[in-house]
Amino acid sequence: MTQGESIPMTVNSSDERALRLPRDFALIAVGLDLAMFVVSTVVLLTRFTPDVEQIRDAYAQPGVWITLLAGLAVPWTLAAVLAWSHARHALERLGVANVALAHDARLRFATVWALVVAFSYYGLPPLLFKIKTLFMLGMGAAMLLQSVVQLAVLVLGLWLAARLALSRSRSREVPVRAPEDAALELVDAPPRRAVVWLIAAVFASMQLWSGLAVSNWLFPSDDNALRLLLTLALPWLAAFALSFWGAWLGTRTGMSLARPFRGVAASVSAFVLVQVMSLVIAIAWFFLAYTSSMRMSNALGATVALALVYAALVVALTSAIARRFYRRYL
């Protein structure tokens, strides 16, 4: 039987629940964060404070909601991807039968992650404000610190939640089938499709994050909701489609395992390399244009050319890096 073909077998109810764990972890991670956001927003807009009307007027602006939701889309996507990756990694490393031993994995994961989310919303902001005041950080440094700390809390919080949720699976071992078991395809995504979606989701999230940084710098108080939406949405959609294509070209049908954290590392590496090479090419182009006295009047043509170069880099580098990270499983 060739690699990647379905193997006829009977899967019991415990195995079925274990196979649904990656999806459930992702839904729990995003659902709890979404619920906390809704609760905190309602409290913010309904509390009786002197500045509540000013806050409501600000939230009534479409641009505020566009920026707010775009900023939330990044951690929500990363939370879903990482939560899914932890559970999928456990299935592939420990086997379905061992993961099925953790009957209360969802409850454990939800409990720990809820505490992490509550800390992120109510404990972290005052702490960051004290650090900003203590070290007299500027706006740029404070925003960078906030992004790094929030990312660290998200990554470590999900790792801790998944670790405690699956502790019973690691403490006991039972005879299991090989990790390459095709049962992983019954409920969860097949390896190639999972890898491609994962790489594209992480790459697009980082593109959206960088787009938010650029829009806040170029248009700090932009009231044009349509321009703001296009500035954020179009690059995000393009990045997702291009990285998806590149990841698809870099993988092959019949992959034995998804190895999700390899996909995360591949996506981050591809994004960093794309940004570095794009910056180098842009600087070199402007330098040549300046030294050779080239006319810079056709700004639209130059922008289109650089955009095409960026698109080609995304596809080529994502494909090459995905192939390198997964060459053992192709």
C-alpha positions as CSV (number, residue, x, y, z in Angstrom):
1,M,0.0,0.0,0.0
2,T,1.4,3.4,-1.0
3,Q,2.1,6.2,1.4
4,G,-0.9,8.5,2.1
5,E,-3.6,5.9,1.1
6,S,-6.4,5.4,3.6
7,I,-6.1,2.2,5.7
8,P,-9.4,0.5,6.5
9,M,-9.9,0.3,10.2
10,T,-12.3,0.6,13.0
11,V,-11.9,3.7,15.2
12,N,-13.6,3.6,18.7
13,S,-15.2,6.6,20.3
14,S,-12.1,7.5,22.4
15,D,-10.0,7.6,19.3
16,E,-12.5,9.7,17.5
17,R,-12.5,12.2,20.4
18,A,-8.7,12.2,20.4
19,L,-8.6,12.8,16.6
20,R,-10.9,15.8,17.0
21,L,-8.6,17.4,19.6
22,P,-6.7,19.7,17.3
23,R,-9.9,21.3,16.0
24,D,-11.3,21.5,19.5
25,F,-8.2,23.1,20.9
26,A,-8.2,25.7,18.2
27,L,-11.9,26.5,18.7
28,I,-11.4,26.8,22.5
29,A,-8.4,29.1,22.1
30,V,-10.2,31.5,19.8
31,G,-13.6,31.2,21.5
32,L,-12.4,32.1,25.0
33,D,-10.4,35.1,23.7
34,L,-13.4,36.2,21.7
35,A,-15.7,35.9,24.7
36,M,-13.2,37.9,26.8
37,F,-13.0,40.6,24.2
38,V,-16.8,40.9,24.0
39,V,-17.1,41.1,27.8
40,S,-14.4,43.7,28.2
41,T,-15.8,45.8,25.3
42,V,-19.3,45.8,26.8
43,V,-17.9,46.7,30.2
44,L,-15.8,49.5,28.6
45,L,-18.8,51.0,26.8
46,T,-21.4,50.7,29.5
47,R,-19.5,51.7,32.7
48,F,-20.4,55.0,34.3
49,T,-17.2,57.1,34.0
50,P,-16.7,60.7,33.0
51,D,-15.1,59.8,29.7
52,V,-17.6,57.1,28.6
53,E,-19.2,59.3,26.0
54,Q,-15.9,60.1,24.5
55,I,-15.0,56.4,24.3
56,R,-18.4,55.6,22.7
57,D,-17.9,58.3,20.1
58,A,-14.5,56.8,19.3
59,Y,-15.9,53.3,18.9
60,A,-18.6,54.7,16.6
61,Q,-15.9,55.4,14.0
62,P,-15.6,52.6,11.4
63,G,-11.8,53.1,11.2
64,V,-11.5,52.3,14.9
65,W,-13.3,49.0,14.5
66,I,-11.3,48.1,11.3
67,T,-8.0,48.7,13.1
68,L,-9.2,46.9,16.3
69,L,-10.5,43.8,14.5
70,A,-7.5,43.6,12.3
71,G,-5.3,43.8,15.4
72,L,-7.3,41.0,17.0
73,A,-7.2,38.8,13.9
74,V,-3.4,38.3,14.3
75,P,-3.4,36.9,17.8
76,W,-6.6,34.9,17.2
77,T,-5.1,33.3,14.1
78,L,-1.9,32.5,15.9
79,A,-3.8,31.2,18.9
80,A,-5.8,28.8,16.7
81,V,-2.7,27.7,14.7
82,L,-0.6,27.0,17.8
83,A,-3.4,25.3,19.7
84,W,-4.1,23.1,16.7
85,S,-0.4,22.4,16.3
86,H,0.1,21.3,19.9
87,A,-2.7,18.8,19.7
88,R,-1.7,17.5,16.2
89,H,1.9,17.3,17.4
90,A,0.8,15.1,20.3
91,L,-1.2,12.8,18.0
92,E,1.8,12.3,15.7
93,R,4.4,11.9,18.5
94,L,2.4,10.0,21.1
95,G,-0.2,8.2,19.0
96,V,-3.9,8.3,19.1
97,A,-4.4,5.8,21.9
98,N,-2.1,7.7,24.3
99,V,-3.8,11.0,23.5
100,A,-7.1,9.3,24.1
101,L,-6.0,8.7,27.7
102,A,-6.4,12.4,28.5
103,H,-10.2,12.3,28.8
104,D,-10.4,15.7,30.3
105,A,-7.9,17.4,28.0
106,R,-10.4,19.9,26.7
107,L,-11.4,21.0,30.2
108,R,-7.8,21.3,31.4
109,F,-6.8,23.2,28.3
110,A,-9.8,25.6,28.6
111,T,-9.2,26.3,32.3
112,V,-5.5,27.2,31.9
113,W,-6.1,29.2,28.7
114,A,-8.9,31.1,30.3
115,L,-6.6,32.2,33.1
116,V,-4.0,33.2,30.5
117,V,-6.5,35.3,28.6
118,A,-7.8,36.9,31.7
119,F,-4.2,37.9,32.6
120,S,-3.7,39.3,29.1
121,Y,-6.8,41.5,29.3
122,Y,-6.7,42.6,32.9
123,G,-3.2,41.9,34.4
124,L,-0.8,42.6,31.5
125,P,-1.9,46.2,30.6
126,P,-1.3,47.7,34.0
127,L,2.1,45.9,34.2
128,L,3.2,47.3,30.8
129,F,2.0,50.8,31.8
130,K,4.2,50.6,34.9
131,I,7.2,49.5,32.9
132,K,6.6,52.3,30.3
133,T,6.4,54.9,33.1
134,L,9.4,53.5,35.0
135,F,11.7,53.5,32.0
136,M,10.1,56.5,30.3
137,L,9.6,54.6,27.0
138,G,8.5,56.4,23.9
139,M,5.4,55.5,21.9
140,G,7.3,53.3,19.4
141,A,9.3,51.5,22.0
142,A,6.2,51.0,24.2
143,M,4.3,49.5,21.2
144,L,7.2,47.2,20.4
145,L,7.5,46.0,24.0
146,Q,3.7,45.4,24.1
147,S,3.7,43.3,21.0
148,V,6.7,41.2,22.1
149,V,5.3,40.6,25.6
150,Q,1.8,39.8,24.3
151,L,3.3,37.3,21.8
152,A,5.4,35.7,24.5
153,V,2.3,35.4,26.8
154,L,0.3,33.8,24.0
155,V,3.0,31.3,23.0
156,L,3.9,30.3,26.5
157,G,0.3,30.3,27.7
158,L,-0.7,27.9,24.9
159,W,2.3,25.7,25.5
160,L,1.4,25.5,29.2
161,A,-2.3,24.8,28.6
162,A,-1.5,22.1,26.1
163,R,1.2,20.6,28.3
164,L,-1.1,20.3,31.3
165,A,-4.0,19.2,29.2
166,L,-2.0,16.2,27.8
167,S,0.0,15.4,30.9
168,R,-1.8,12.1,31.3
169,S,-1.0,11.1,27.7
170,R,2.7,11.5,28.5
171,S,2.7,9.9,31.9
172,R,1.3,6.6,30.7
173,E,2.0,4.7,27.5
174,V,0.0,2.0,25.8
175,P,0.8,0.0,22.7
176,V,-0.2,2.2,19.7
177,R,-0.1,2.0,16.0
178,A,2.6,3.9,14.1
179,P,2.3,7.7,14.1
180,E,1.9,7.6,10.3
181,D,-1.4,5.8,10.9
182,A,-3.9,7.1,8.3
183,A,-6.5,7.4,11.0
184,L,-5.2,10.9,11.4
185,E,-6.9,11.7,8.1
186,L,-10.3,10.5,9.2
187,V,-11.3,13.5,11.2
188,D,-8.4,15.9,11.0
189,A,-6.7,17.4,7.9
190,P,-4.4,15.3,5.8
191,P,-0.8,16.2,6.3
192,R,-0.2,18.1,3.1
193,R,-3.4,20.2,3.3
194,A,-2.7,20.9,7.0
195,V,0.8,22.1,6.3
196,V,-0.2,24.3,3.5
197,W,-3.0,26.0,5.4
198,L,-0.8,26.4,8.5
199,I,2.0,28.0,6.5
200,A,-0.4,30.4,4.7
201,A,-2.2,31.3,7.9
202,V,1.0,32.2,9.8
203,F,2.5,34.1,6.9
204,A,-0.7,36.1,6.3
205,S,-1.0,36.9,10.0
206,M,2.5,38.4,10.1
207,Q,1.7,40.3,6.9
208,L,-1.3,41.8,8.5
209,W,0.7,42.6,11.6
210,S,3.3,44.5,9.5
211,G,0.5,46.1,7.6
212,L,-1.0,47.5,10.8
213,A,2.4,48.9,11.8
214,V,2.8,50.6,8.4
215,S,-0.8,52.0,8.4
216,N,-0.4,53.4,11.9
217,W,2.8,55.0,10.8
218,L,1.6,56.4,7.5
219,F,-2.0,57.1,8.5
220,P,-2.0,57.6,12.3
221,S,-5.4,59.2,12.3
222,D,-7.0,58.1,9.0
223,D,-10.7,58.7,8.9
224,N,-11.1,57.1,5.4
225,A,-12.5,53.7,6.4
226,L,-12.4,52.3,2.8
227,R,-8.7,53.2,2.3
228,L,-7.8,51.7,5.7
229,L,-9.7,48.5,4.9
230,L,-8.0,48.2,1.5
231,T,-4.6,48.9,3.0
232,L,-5.0,46.0,5.5
233,A,-7.2,43.6,3.6
234,L,-5.6,43.4,0.2
235,P,-2.0,42.7,1.3
236,W,-3.4,40.1,3.8
237,L,-5.4,38.3,1.1
238,A,-2.6,38.5,-1.4
239,A,-0.1,37.2,1.2
240,F,-2.3,34.3,2.1
241,A,-2.9,33.3,-1.5
242,L,0.7,33.6,-2.5
243,S,2.1,31.7,0.5
244,F,-0.6,29.1,0.1
245,W,0.6,28.6,-3.5
246,G,4.2,28.5,-2.5
247,A,3.6,26.0,0.3
248,W,1.6,23.8,-2.1
249,L,4.4,23.8,-4.6
250,G,6.9,23.0,-1.8
251,T,5.0,19.9,-0.6
252,R,3.9,16.7,-2.2
253,T,0.8,14.5,-2.0
254,G,1.3,11.5,0.3
255,M,3.2,13.3,3.0
256,S,3.5,11.0,5.9
257,L,3.2,13.5,8.8
258,A,2.2,17.2,9.2
259,R,4.8,18.0,11.9
260,P,3.0,21.3,12.5
261,F,5.8,23.2,14.3
262,R,8.1,22.7,11.3
263,G,5.3,24.5,9.3
264,V,5.3,27.4,11.8
265,A,9.1,27.6,11.6
266,A,9.0,27.4,7.8
267,S,6.4,30.2,7.6
268,V,8.3,32.5,9.9
269,S,11.5,31.9,8.1
270,A,10.0,32.5,4.7
271,F,8.3,35.8,5.9
272,V,11.6,37.1,7.4
273,L,13.6,36.3,4.3
274,V,10.9,37.8,2.0
275,Q,11.1,41.1,4.0
276,V,14.9,41.2,4.0
277,M,15.2,40.5,0.3
278,S,12.4,42.9,-0.6
279,L,14.1,45.6,1.4
280,V,17.5,44.9,-0.3
281,I,16.0,44.9,-3.8
282,A,14.0,48.2,-3.1
283,I,17.1,49.9,-1.7
284,A,19.2,48.7,-4.7
285,W,16.6,49.8,-7.2
286,F,16.4,53.3,-5.7
287,F,20.2,53.6,-5.5
288,L,20.6,52.6,-9.1
289,A,17.8,55.1,-10.0
290,Y,19.6,57.8,-8.1
291,T,23.1,57.2,-9.4
292,S,22.0,56.8,-13.0
293,S,19.7,59.8,-13.0
294,M,16.8,57.7,-13.9
295,R,13.5,59.5,-14.0
296,M,11.3,58.7,-11.0
297,S,8.1,60.2,-12.4
298,N,6.4,56.9,-13.1
299,A,5.8,56.1,-9.4
300,L,2.9,53.8,-10.3
301,G,5.0,51.6,-12.6
302,A,7.7,51.3,-9.9
303,T,5.2,50.3,-7.3
304,V,3.7,47.7,-9.5
305,A,7.1,46.3,-10.4
306,L,8.1,46.1,-6.7
307,A,4.8,44.4,-5.9
308,L,5.4,41.8,-8.6
309,V,8.9,41.2,-7.3
310,Y,7.4,40.8,-3.8
311,A,4.8,38.3,-5.0
312,A,7.5,36.3,-6.8
313,L,9.6,36.2,-3.7
314,V,6.7,35.0,-1.5
315,V,6.0,32.1,-3.8
316,A,9.6,31.1,-4.5
317,L,10.9,31.4,-0.9
318,T,7.8,29.8,0.7
319,S,8.1,26.9,-1.7
320,A,11.9,26.4,-1.2
321,I,11.8,26.7,2.6
322,A,8.7,24.4,2.9
323,R,10.5,21.8,0.7
324,R,13.7,22.1,2.9
325,F,11.8,21.8,6.2
326,Y,9.8,18.8,5.1
327,R,12.3,17.0,2.8
328,R,12.3,14.0,5.3
329,Y,8.5,13.6,4.9
330,L,8.0,14.1,1.1
